[in-house]
Amino acid sequence: MTSTTNSTAPSCGAVELLRQQPVQAQGRSHLRELLHTGSGGVVFTTDRPQIHAAFGDTLTPALPQWEREQRSREERLQKAKQFIASYNEELSRAQKSRSRKATENKIESNLRRWKMHKVFLGQLKPLAITAQSVKGNQRKVNSFSIAYTINEAELEKQSYLDGVVCFMTNEPAGTLTSEQVIGHYRRKNKIEEAFREIKSYLHIRPFHLTRQKRIKAHVSICVLGYLLLNALEEKLKLLKALPSGPSALKIFGRCLLNRIGPKGSESYVESITSITDEQAELLQGLGLEHLSGKKYLNQILEHSTM
């Protein structure tokens, strides 16, 4: 496990993130040696662009990424070996002469699919086959056999970064720490949640507008509504006994401002439905009990003209 930073002493944040005491890498060769390990992590930064990295098990402790990548590479290696064996069998029973170029392309494309084209060092050897037609006539078929060796050095090279996840950001160096970048990555699903909440709770659709300025205004209001909803949820998290943000909106949604007046007349009278005990308790928990006070409600109703 290693931590390479712009200073010689490991930061407390790296210790907390990796859950172990980091070791300072003294250069690329030393870093390569430190990365060649069964478990652990790495945190490092460089200038322009700023890069942050950590082992997968620091991101998802229940799912060690380095182990998944080792298993995945071994599975891909076995699939490539099985393909070569199967294709060799097919070439040995060829009924028509095979093209060297087409055969090489097929091998290359399959090995690339499993990212094993640099691991398998192979060559095609000419293979003469005597094929027999349905009528019993014999003919010569030119085919190939595949001979290969495993490039162990390349296979080991691929294992150097097992479990290492790199994060690149366009923020200037020194703006964010490695811990902050990784923390933002962990919360990336908040973006999807934001779109879902804007569509569902804040009803961004359907649009009944055609002018661009009005559409922008509509979207802006929905985004501002989402910010308020997000602030409400953050406040409710501190008060664990209270409901979630969407549930709180439903509770408050039953409190209505009623406007009554003659049709076609500009005169009207307004009233507010009585606040329920549940709504009053929620307002008190949020520190907004003044919203149910008579002084505040009278300010809302002062525009009545009847």
N, C-alpha and C positions, 0 to 999 in steps of 0.2 A: 504494500500500500504506500502511496506516495502523494506528496503535495508539492507542486512546484509553483511558486509565486514570484512576484517581483522583489520580495525581500527574502532574506536568508532564514528568518524565523517563521515557523508555521503559525497561521492565525488561529485564534480561538474558534472562529467560525468553521474552519476546516476540521478542527478536532471534533466539534459538535456534529458536523455533517457526516464525517467518516466513522464516527464512534470509536476511533482509535487515535493514537499519537502518530501524526504524519512523519514521513522521512523526506528530507529535502533532496531532490534529484540534482546532481552536479553537472549533468550534460545529457545529450541524447542517448549515448551508449548506456549510461547509468540508468536513465529513464526506461530504456528498453529492458534492462535487467529487472528493474523493479516491477514492470508491467507483466513480466513472465511469472505469474503467480496464480495459485488456485482460487484465491478470493481476496477481496480488499476493495480499494477504490482509488481514484485519482481526482484531484482538483487542481487546475492550472489556469493561468490567464496569460494572454499575449496582447500586444497593441495592434490595432487596426487590421482586421476586425478583432473585436474582443471575443475570445473563445473561452468557454467554461466547460468542464467535463467532470463526470463522476461515474463510478461503477453503477450498473443498473440496480444492484441490491440496496443502494442507498436511496434509490427512488421508490422502488417497490420491494420492501424487505421480504415479503412472502414469496416473491418470484425472482430468484437470483438470475439476472440476465446473463452473466458470464457462463453459467451452467447451461442455460438454454442455447446459447450460441455455440458452445462446444458440442452439444448433442446435435444441433442442426447441421454443423459442419460434418460430423461423423455420418449422419444420415445421408447428406448430399454426396459424400464420398462413396458410400455403399451403393447408392442409386447409380452413380457414374460407373462403378465397377460392374454392376448388374447389366447396365446398358451395353458396355463393351463386350461382355460375355455373350449377351443375347444377339448383338449385331454380328459378332464373329461367327456364331452358329448360323445366322441368316446368310452371311457371305459364303460360308462353306457349302451351302445347299443352293446356291444361285443357279437359276435356269437360263439367265441371260447374262452377257458380259457386262461388267460394271465399269462406270467411268471413275477414274481416280479423283477428279475434281469434285464430282457430286458426292462421292463417298467421304472425302475429306470435309466437305461443307456440312454434311449431316453430323459427323462426329463433332465438329467444332461447335455447331449450334446447340447440340445437346449438352456438351460440357460447359458452355457459357451459361446455359440455363441454370445449371447447378453451381456456377462460379468455380468450376474445377478445370478450366482450360489452361491455367498456368501450373496446375498440380500434376496433370497427366502429360508425360513426355512420351509420345508415341510415334510410330511410323507404320506405313502400309507396306506389306510385303506381297509381291505378286503371288497369286495362287491359281494354278491351272486345274480346271475341273472338267471331267468328262460327263456330260449330261446326256440323258436318254429321252427321246421324244416319246409321244404316245404310240407312235407306229413302230417303235423299237430302234429308230435310227440314233446313232451316237454322234455327238458334236462336241467341240472344244469350247469351253466357257472360260473367259478371263475374269477372275475375281481377285479378292485380296483377303489377307488376314491381318489383324491388328495386333501389333506388339507394343507394349507400353511399360514404362516404369513410373513410380511415384516420386515426385520431386519433394522429398521430405523437408528440405530447406524452405520451400515456398509454403508448405503446409504449416510448418512451425511459425513462419512469418505471419500468416493469417491469424494465428492464435494470440499474437502479442496484444491486440486491442480487444480481446474478448471481454464483453461486459462494460466497455468504456463507451459512454454516451457523450457526445460533444454538442454544446449549445453555442450557436453564433448569434450575436446581436449587433444591430447597427448603432447601439448606444456607444458614445466615446468611452475609451478605457478610463477606469476609475469612477465611472458614474454608478455602476451597479457592481455589487460583490457577487462572487460565484453562488453564494447561498441565496441571494435575491433572485438571480436568473433561474436557478433550479426551482425556487419557490414559485415563480411565475409560470414555469412549465407545468408544475403540478396543478396549477389552478387554470389551465388552459380550457377546461370544460366550462368555465364560467362564461366564455364567449357564446358557446352553444346554448347554455341556459339563458343568457340574455336574449338571444333571438327567439327562443321558445316562449319566454315570459312576455316579450313584446307582442308576439303573435296571439298568445292565449289570453293572459290577464289584462293586457292593455289594448287589445283589439286593434292592431295596426291595419288589419284588413277586415272587410273590403274597402277599397278606395272609392269614394263617390266624388272625386275631384279630377279635373283634367289639366288645369294650369299648373306649370312647374313650380311656381312660387307657393301655391297653396299645398301642393304635395309635399314640398320641403318643410313647410310649416307644420303639416300634419305629422310627418316623421319626427320632426324636432320635438313636438309636444309629447309624442310617445317615448322618445329617448329620455326626455326630462322626467316623464312619469316612471320610467324604469329606474332612473337614478334615485328617485324618491322611494320606490319600492325596495331598492337595494339598501338604502339608508335605514328603512324600516326594519328589514330583516337583520341588519347588523345590530340594531338596537334590541330586537327581540331575542337575539342569541345571548345577550347578557342577562336576559330575564327568562330563564329556562322553562319556567312554568307556563309562559304565555304561548299562544299559537304561532304558526308560521306566518310569513308575510302575506301570501295569497289568502289564507284563512282570515287574517286580520282585515284584509280588504273586503271580504264578504260580510264580515260583522259590521264594519263601518258603512257598507253599502246599503244597509237597511235604514240608515238615518237619512231622511230626505228633506229637501227644501220645497215646500208646496207654494205655488202661486195661483191664486184664484181671482178671476175678474170677468166682467161681461165681454162677450165676443165682440171683437172690433173696437173695443175701448182701450185706451192707454192706462186706465185706472185698474189697479189690482191690489190685492192684499196677500201678504206672505206669512207663512207659518213653518215651523220646523217640528218634525215628529219628535215625540218624547224620547229621550235617550234611555236605553235599557240599562239594567244593572251590568250586563256583560260588556256593553260598550263603555260604561263609566269605569269599570274595573280595568279595561284595556287602556283607556286614556290615562288613568292614574299610574299604571305600570310604566307607561311611556313618558311620564312626566308632562302630559299634555292636558291635564284636568281643567286648565283654564279655558279650553275650547268649549266646555259644556257650561261655563258660567253665564249668568244672565247678562253681564256687561258685554261680553263678547258676542252673544247671540243677538242682543239688541242692535249692535252695530250692523249685523247682517240684515236685520229686518227694518232698518230705519228708512229704507227706500220705498216702503209701501206707500201708495198714493191714495188709499181709501181710508 
